[in-house]
């Protein structure tokens, strides 16, 4: 398990006298149920604060990922992943929610 918290400041904006403060929080967990079965969970939350001369604006985004890995041979594995992404934008026309299901297969030669 690991946790993440960071803050960054971007003053190199295209609009004069403006800057962006980004706060990111995250949590990641990996759990091995058996030799051949592993569960991976990752969650992150971003807060973007835009500062302008005439006022401030804030955007929030959330991303969650849940993946199951199954190793059926020492050199072959299968994965199934569900991802949820959400954005609460300054402009409500840009708000979105996205759900993705991914199936993966990998092997080592």
N, C-alpha and C positions, 0 to 999 in steps of 0.2 A: 504494500500500500504506500502511496506517496501523495503528498499534497503540494499545491503550487499557489503562490500568491505573489503577484508582481505589479509594479506600477511603472509606466513609461510616459515621458513627456515629449511631444513632437512640436517643436517651435518652427519647423521649416514648412510652413503651410503656404499655399498659393494665395491666400487672402492675407493682406497686411494686418498686423496687430492681432493675430489670432493664434491659438495653439490648441493642441489636443492632449488630454490626459486619458490614458487607457489603464484601467484596473482589470486584471485577469485573475480569476480564482479557479482552481481545478483540483480534482480528486481522481486518482487512478488506483484501481485494485485488480490484482491478478490472483486467481485461486485455482490451484491444481487439485482437481477432485480425485484423479487417479493418474497413473503413468501416461495414459493416452487421452485424457480429457481435461481441458483447461477452460476456465471462464475468465474473460477480460471485460472490465467495466471502466469507462472513462467519462467524466462529466466536467464541463467547463462553463464558466459564466463570465462574460465580458461586459464592462461598463465603459462606454466611450463618451467623454464629456468634451464638447466643442465649446471653446470660449472665443467670443467675438466682441468687438467694441460695443455693439448694440444689444448683446445679451448672450445667454448660454443655451445650449441644446444638448440633450442626452439620448444616447441609443443604448439598448440592452440586447445582448444575444446570449443564447443558451445552446449548448451542443452536448448530446448524450450518445454514447456508443456502448452497445452490449454485444460481445462476440463470444461464440463458443468454438473452440478448436478441438477437433478430434483427430488424433494421430492413429491411423489404422495400420501403418507399417513404419519402420524406423526412418524411411526416407520419403514418406507420403503422408499428407495431412489434408483435412477438409475443414472449412470454416463457414459459419453462418453468422451474419452480422446484421444488427438492426441499429440504425442511426436516426436520431431526431434532432433537427435543427430549427431554431426559432429566432426571429429578429423583431424587435420592437423599435422601429425606426423613428427618426425625427419627423419624416414625412409618412403619414399613415398609408399612403399608396405603396410604399416600399416594404411594409410589414409582410412577413411570410412565415409559414411553417412548412417544413419538408421532412418527410419520413422515407427512409431508404432501407431496403432489404437487399443484402449482398450475399452471394454464394461464392465461395472460393475453393480452389483446389491447388495444392502446391506439391512439388516433388523436387528432390535433390538427386542429381546424376552423379 
